[in-house]
Amino acid sequence: MVKNIGMVGDSIAYGCYDEQDLGWFVRLGKKILSSHSGEYVFNNMSQSGDNIADVANRANFEVLSRQFNLIIVNIGINDLRRRKDSKLQLDFSEGARIMYWNKLLDILGKTGATIVVTDLTPVIENRYTEQASLIRYNTDVERYNEIIKHICQQRNIRFFERYGVWKNRELEKFYKDATHPNAKGHQIMAEEMYDYLEKENLL
């Protein structure tokens, strides 16, 4: 029986700024099918600009209407926008984010699918221009990753960590802007997820 792999997320999950118009989820699918021909189909339900509330609110309609074996969750960077003064409060409070993460995972849990949540990759702070009214900071990314990890641990959900590896890369080679990977970055993300799924015997 053919298995269905889905993904929910934002513009990074959708594949924006991949010069080859693929994105890391399509690249992951191609890699999976190269070793598991005909065994899988793929559904990317990600939307550019989404935050955790958007994904949680759409999940009832988009996820529960399909039968999934595996769901990958790659969301959160749009929850961390600040004005340039990093002392100002985030637009989206920590309490609200935790609430929506629990709502999303409650919904995904109804599918019976295996769930893999990814952490957030770092941003290149100095690529935000002087004209930019909003900026993201890696201190916020690191804090949010710990929150998401804790929620997943409480629920016994797999949490795939990449931040520590990515922060030590020359991100300018793999990013199109401050936040989004380019084609090379998307390819690396696909390969990392493939290796993780194989190691965890999820394929």
Secondary structure as a PSIPRED ss2 file (coil, helix, strand):
# PSIPRED VFORMAT (PSIPRED V4.0)

   1 M C   1.000  0.000  0.000
   2 V C   1.000  0.000  0.000
   3 K E   0.000  0.000  1.000
   4 N E   0.000  0.000  1.000
   5 I E   0.000  0.000  1.000
   6 G E   0.000  0.000  1.000
   7 M E   0.000  0.000  1.000
   8 V E   0.000  0.000  1.000
   9 G E   0.000  0.000  1.000
  10 D C   1.000  0.000  0.000
  11 S H   0.000  1.000  0.000
  12 I H   0.000  1.000  0.000
  13 A H   0.000  1.000  0.000
  14 Y H   0.000  1.000  0.000
  15 G C   1.000  0.000  0.000
  16 C C   1.000  0.000  0.000
  17 Y C   1.000  0.000  0.000
  18 D C   1.000  0.000  0.000
  19 E C   1.000  0.000  0.000
  20 Q C   1.000  0.000  0.000
  21 D C   1.000  0.000  0.000
  22 L C   1.000  0.000  0.000
  23 G C   1.000  0.000  0.000
  24 W H   0.000  1.000  0.000
  25 F H   0.000  1.000  0.000
  26 V H   0.000  1.000  0.000
  27 R H   0.000  1.000  0.000
  28 L H   0.000  1.000  0.000
  29 G H   0.000  1.000  0.000
  30 K H   0.000  1.000  0.000
  31 K H   0.000  1.000  0.000
  32 I H   0.000  1.000  0.000
  33 L H   0.000  1.000  0.000
  34 S H   0.000  1.000  0.000
  35 S H   0.000  1.000  0.000
  36 H C   1.000  0.000  0.000
  37 S C   1.000  0.000  0.000
  38 G C   1.000  0.000  0.000
  39 E C   1.000  0.000  0.000
  40 Y E   0.000  0.000  1.000
  41 V E   0.000  0.000  1.000
  42 F E   0.000  0.000  1.000
  43 N E   0.000  0.000  1.000
  44 N E   0.000  0.000  1.000
  45 M C   1.000  0.000  0.000
  46 S C   1.000  0.000  0.000
  47 Q C   1.000  0.000  0.000
  48 S C   1.000  0.000  0.000
  49 G C   1.000  0.000  0.000
  50 D C   1.000  0.000  0.000
  51 N C   1.000  0.000  0.000
  52 I H   0.000  1.000  0.000
  53 A H   0.000  1.000  0.000
  54 D H   0.000  1.000  0.000
  55 V H   0.000  1.000  0.000
  56 A H   0.000  1.000  0.000
  57 N H   0.000  1.000  0.000
  58 R H   0.000  1.000  0.000
  59 A H   0.000  1.000  0.000
  60 N H   0.000  1.000  0.000
  61 F H   0.000  1.000  0.000
  62 E H   0.000  1.000  0.000
  63 V C   1.000  0.000  0.000
  64 L C   1.000  0.000  0.000
  65 S C   1.000  0.000  0.000
  66 R C   1.000  0.000  0.000
  67 Q C   1.000  0.000  0.000
  68 F C   1.000  0.000  0.000
  69 N C   1.000  0.000  0.000
  70 L E   0.000  0.000  1.000
  71 I E   0.000  0.000  1.000
  72 I E   0.000  0.000  1.000
  73 V E   0.000  0.000  1.000
  74 N E   0.000  0.000  1.000
  75 I C   1.000  0.000  0.000
  76 G C   1.000  0.000  0.000
  77 I H   0.000  1.000  0.000
  78 N H   0.000  1.000  0.000
  79 D H   0.000  1.000  0.000
  80 L C   1.000  0.000  0.000
  81 R C   1.000  0.000  0.000
  82 R E   0.000  0.000  1.000
  83 R C   1.000  0.000  0.000
  84 K C   1.000  0.000  0.000
  85 D C   1.000  0.000  0.000
  86 S C   1.000  0.000  0.000
  87 K C   1.000  0.000  0.000
  88 L C   1.000  0.000  0.000
  89 Q C   1.000  0.000  0.000
  90 L C   1.000  0.000  0.000
  91 D C   1.000  0.000  0.000
  92 F C   1.000  0.000  0.000
  93 S C   1.000  0.000  0.000
  94 E H   0.000  1.000  0.000
  95 G H   0.000  1.000  0.000
  96 A H   0.000  1.000  0.000
  97 R H   0.000  1.000  0.000
  98 I H   0.000  1.000  0.000
  99 M H   0.000  1.000  0.000
 100 Y H   0.000  1.000  0.000
 101 W H   0.000  1.000  0.000
 102 N H   0.000  1.000  0.000
 103 K H   0.000  1.000  0.000
 104 L H   0.000  1.000  0.000
 105 L H   0.000  1.000  0.000
 106 D H   0.000  1.000  0.000
 107 I H   0.000  1.000  0.000
 108 L H   0.000  1.000  0.000
 109 G H   0.000  1.000  0.000
 110 K C   1.000  0.000  0.000
 111 T C   1.000  0.000  0.000
 112 G C   1.000  0.000  0.000
 113 A C   1.000  0.000  0.000
 114 T E   0.000  0.000  1.000
 115 I E   0.000  0.000  1.000
 116 V E   0.000  0.000  1.000
 117 V E   0.000  0.000  1.000
 118 T E   0.000  0.000  1.000
 119 D C   1.000  0.000  0.000
 120 L C   1.000  0.000  0.000
 121 T C   1.000  0.000  0.000
 122 P C   1.000  0.000  0.000
 123 V C   1.000  0.000  0.000
 124 I C   1.000  0.000  0.000
 125 E H   0.000  1.000  0.000
 126 N H   0.000  1.000  0.000
 127 R H   0.000  1.000  0.000
 128 Y C   1.000  0.000  0.000
 129 T C   1.000  0.000  0.000
 130 E C   1.000  0.000  0.000
 131 Q C   1.000  0.000  0.000
 132 A C   1.000  0.000  0.000
 133 S C   1.000  0.000  0.000
 134 L C   1.000  0.000  0.000
 135 I E   0.000  0.000  1.000
 136 R C   1.000  0.000  0.000
 137 Y C   1.000  0.000  0.000
 138 N H   0.000  1.000  0.000
 139 T H   0.000  1.000  0.000
 140 D H   0.000  1.000  0.000
 141 V H   0.000  1.000  0.000
 142 E H   0.000  1.000  0.000
 143 R H   0.000  1.000  0.000
 144 Y H   0.000  1.000  0.000
 145 N H   0.000  1.000  0.000
 146 E H   0.000  1.000  0.000
 147 I H   0.000  1.000  0.000
 148 I H   0.000  1.000  0.000
 149 K H   0.000  1.000  0.000
 150 H H   0.000  1.000  0.000
 151 I H   0.000  1.000  0.000
 152 C H   0.000  1.000  0.000
 153 Q H   0.000  1.000  0.000
 154 Q H   0.000  1.000  0.000
 155 R H   0.000  1.000  0.000
 156 N C   1.000  0.000  0.000
 157 I C   1.000  0.000  0.000
 158 R E   0.000  0.000  1.000
 159 F E   0.000  0.000  1.000
 160 F E   0.000  0.000  1.000
 161 E C   1.000  0.000  0.000
 162 R C   1.000  0.000  0.000
 163 Y H   0.000  1.000  0.000
 164 G H   0.000  1.000  0.000
 165 V H   0.000  1.000  0.000
 166 W H   0.000  1.000  0.000
 167 K C   1.000  0.000  0.000
 168 N C   1.000  0.000  0.000
 169 R C   1.000  0.000  0.000
 170 E C   1.000  0.000  0.000
 171 L H   0.000  1.000  0.000
 172 E H   0.000  1.000  0.000
 173 K H   0.000  1.000  0.000
 174 F C   1.000  0.000  0.000
 175 Y E   0.000  0.000  1.000
 176 K C   1.000  0.000  0.000
 177 D C   1.000  0.000  0.000
 178 A C   1.000  0.000  0.000
 179 T C   1.000  0.000  0.000
 180 H C   1.000  0.000  0.000
 181 P E   0.000  0.000  1.000
 182 N C   1.000  0.000  0.000
 183 A H   0.000  1.000  0.000
 184 K H   0.000  1.000  0.000
 185 G H   0.000  1.000  0.000
 186 H H   0.000  1.000  0.000
 187 Q H   0.000  1.000  0.000
 188 I H   0.000  1.000  0.000
 189 M H   0.000  1.000  0.000
 190 A H   0.000  1.000  0.000
 191 E H   0.000  1.000  0.000
 192 E H   0.000  1.000  0.000
 193 M H   0.000  1.000  0.000
 194 Y H   0.000  1.000  0.000
 195 D H   0.000  1.000  0.000
 196 Y H   0.000  1.000  0.000
 197 L H   0.000  1.000  0.000
 198 E H   0.000  1.000  0.000
 199 K H   0.000  1.000  0.000
 200 E C   1.000  0.000  0.000
 201 N C   1.000  0.000  0.000
 202 L C   1.000  0.000  0.000
 203 L C   1.000  0.000  0.000
